[in-house]
Amino acid sequence: MRFDRPDPPSSRLGFDARAIASIRRNLLANLWAAERDTSQSGLVETGRRNYAALRIPIREAQMEKWTRRKFFLSTLAGSVAASAAKAFGAGVPIDGLGTTVTTGTRATAREGVAAQGKRPLIISAHNGLPHLDGGMEILRKGGDTLDAALAVVTKVEDDPNDTSVGYGGLPNEDGVVQLDACVMHGPTSRCGAVGAIERIKNPSLVAKTVMDRTNHTFIVGRGATRLAEDFGFQPMNLLTDRARLAWLAWKASSSKDWRPGLDSPEWNRALAELLDTPEKLALRAWIEDVVAHPPTGTINCLALNEKGDISGTTTTSGLAWKISGRVGDSPLIGDGCFVDNEVGGAGSTGRGEENIKICGAHTVVELMRHGISPTDACVEALHRVVHNYTFDKSRLKMFDLQYYALNKNGEHGAASLWSSDASGNPISYAVHDGSQARSVPCTPVFQGVGGDY
């Protein structure tokens, strides 16, 4: 006996689901655009009411007896009204709020950020840019998508000059480099992860070993290190002289016990004592920066081949000077990285604690499943982070967060909470669509620089 799946409500009513999704995100995008143009106090108050109004039917449906059909028709009515207002240049009244939002230009501009779909495709956080050619070469030769992504991130893990990943990563508060990573293989829906692993410079490859050679998905701490050694990974000292100097400077800045005593002629010159050679002195500006602003770092990489198979990985040394054993979002499947081979993949860098609260990578992929573009899906995930802080920019400016995404059609996008890094440079991500590797700006939620809290 055959049971046919019923058509979704949009099909039965003659509406196109992608068109409806586009209408709804246009309304949301312009609502946020209007809020960003208000004063900070106005943003907090107006934003809180508007955002809640848009989501109460979904998150708090128990407060009213909503049927699925009632909710769909109610949402559709509002979306059609928004679409009509956009077409005729009118404002859209939001029921119960006494607020009118003008629709139009900004959502269209943001949708234009998404690149035309192209396969094969590989994207990563900005620090993967020099290595995308290697990943693309694997895809061109018909290699596995996870191998392509790993070819990119292992180069960063091996680089002692990248202090946010692998060998040379900045240590925890005890001076120990602890690394985290995860992998997800779209064609087989498998995954693996390691957390707080020590003395192994390629945690992404250990995560793949967990996926391929064990019956588990996530192994942490000493168990992860022991597993890596059992499978032939060579242990090594991951703390470079450069990272060690930065750690000692951080210790000296945080405790008088790690500075020369009062009886020393150098009692107030701790950093000068550490930087006692011209080579070390050349690191002074960088050391002062990482001590004052502990970096989060990380690299996410997502690969898509010509057949539409997708894989991804995220790897990191985590937050500098963290409490020993702290694990952020990077190795957590659904947070630091998530792939659904029928939809797309997503990943994250930045403040992991905030990403974990919304299961960010999974959220982005689920939004794409409903027809949202990769860029808009990333922006919407960031909106949820903003909502967790009730739109309080005084706290939001204390950190930054980025999402990266691609879908099965070869469209890609990325978004950041803030527009610029600490040096004032636009936050960007790396893309290789088969022609060349290039840097592409992320779509920001706010203009300005985020902190490092």
Residue, then its C-alpha position, 0 to 999 in steps of 0.5 A: m500500500r502506498f501513502d503519498r506525502p500530502d502537499p504542503p499548505s503553500s502548494r495546495l493554496g497555489f503559493d510558491a514557498r520560496a516566494i513566501a520565504s523571500i517576502r517574509r525575510n524582506l519584511l524582517a530585514n527592513l524592520w531591522a534596517a529601520e531599527r538600526d537607524t534609530s537611537q540606541s534607546g529607541l533600538v532597544e525598546t522598539g526592537r524588543r517589541n517588534y522582534a517578539a511580535l514576529r516570533i511569539p506565534i512560533r516560540e510561545a504558541q502555547m499562549e494561544k490555541w494556534t493551529r498550523r493552518k491558522f498560523f500559516l494563513s496569518t503569516l501569509a496574510g502579513s507577508v502578502a501585505a508586506s509584498a504589496a507595500k513594497a510594490f507600491g512604495a507604502g509603509v507596512p503597519i505592524d499589528g499591535l505595535g503602532t509602528t510602520v516600517t518602510t519596505g524596499t531598498r535595504a533588503t534588496a541590497r543585502e540579498g544581492v550579496a549572495a553569489q550566483g550558485k556555482r559548483p564546485l565551491i569552497i569557502s572558509a574564514h578569512n585565514g583560510l584564503p591562502h590555502l583554498d587552491g589546495g582544497m579546490e584542486i582536490l574537488r576538481k580531481g573528484g576527491d572527497t569534500l571532507d578531504a578538500a576542507l581538511a586540506v585547507v584547515t590543516k595548513v592553518e593548523d600547521d602554521p606557527n604564525d597563526t596563533s588562533v589554530g593548532y601549532g602556535g595557538l595561544p594557550n590557556e591560563d596554565g600555559v597549555v595549548q588545548l585544541d578543539a575541532c569537529v568534522m561533518h561528512g555530508p554524503t554519509s551524515r557522519c561526524g566526529a569531534v575532539g575537545a581540549i586535546e593537547r600535544i597534537k597539532n592537527p585536531s581536525l584530523v583526529a576528529k576525522t579519526v574519531m568519525d572513521r575509526t571509532n563508534h563515538t562522535f566526541i572525545v575530550g581531554r586526555g582521552a582524545t590525546r591518548l586516542a590520537e597517539d594510539f592511531g599514530f599521531q605524533p605528540m609535540n610541544l605546541l607552545t611556540d616561543r612567541a605564544r609563550l612570551a605572550w602568555l608570560a606577559w598576560k600572567a604579569s599583567s594579571s598578577k603581581d606575583w608574576r612580575p619582578g618584586l618591589d626590591s628589584p630595579e625592574w619592579n615596574r618593567a615586567l614586559a621590558e624584562l621579558l623582551d630582552t632581545p631585538e627579536k623579542l622586542a619586535l613582538r611588543a605591539w602584538i603582545e600588548d594587543v593579545v594581552a589586552h584583547p584576547p583573540t578567539g580565532t578559529i577557522n571554519c571551512l565548507a566544501l561543495n563538489e559538482k555532484g552537490d555533496i557537502s562537508g565541513t570542519t571547524t578547528t581552533s585553539g579557543l579563547a586565549w588565556k581560557i580556564s583549563g578545560r574550557v570547550g567552546d562552540s567549535p567542536l560541537i556539531g550543530d554549533g561550530c559546524f553543521v552539514d545536511n547534504e540535502v540542504g547545505g552547510a554552515g559554520s561559525t567563528g568568534r565568541g563561542e559561548e553566544n553561538i552555543k546558545i542558539c545552536g548557530a550552525h544548525t539554525v543557519v542550515e534549517l533556515m536555508r532548508h526553508g528557502i532562505s539565502p545563505t547570507d540572510a540565514c547567517v544574518e537571522a542567526l545573529h539576530r537571535v543572538v542580539h535578541n538574547y541580549t534584548f538589543d542592548k548594544s552596550r553589551l553586544k559591542m563587547f564581542d563579535l561573532q561570524y557565520y558562514a554558509l553555502n547551500k547545495n546550489g552553490e550559493h554562499g554567504a556570511a555575516s558578522l555581528w560587527s562590520s570591522d575588526a580591531s584594526g578597522n578592516p572590514i570583516s571578510y571570508a574566503v571564497h573559491d568558486g573554481s576561478q580563483a580564491r578571493s576575499v568577500p566582505c561579510t554582511p554586518v548586523f551593526q556598523g563598528v568594532g566588536g570587543d573580545y569579551 
